Amino acid sequence: MDALVRGLVDAATRAGLADPFKGGRKAGRTAHAAYLSLWGAAVAELASRSRLGDGHAVDKATAALLGLSASVVRPFRIVATETAARVGTALVEAGTFLGAARERAEVQ
């Protein structure tokens, strides 16, 4: 799992995601977009490593999002909703990409 985490960090760095706690106000303003991009990159990386099908990563993310969405703290619920929407979108994008790749492989 450590190799997977390192791969995700490398993918986030290559995608230009910044640490929102470094760089002052400008970095803080882009934190929302960077946070959502991070989830998109994480799902894409998991898909590229064929780790989405094992269910482990999806189960962990689902448990975390359910925990946040059940919180009495409203900002946590908002973050959970936005994250779930981004993860859902990323899963659809990954499925579309993998389906197209499978079709290309069948044609060849």
Buried (B, 14 or more C-beta within 10 A) or exposed (E): EEEBEEBBEEBBEEBEBBEBEEEEEEBEEBEEEBBBBBBBBBBBBBBBEEBBEEEEBBEEBEEEBEEBBEEEEEEBBEBBEBBBEBBEBBBEBBEEEBEEEEEEEEEE
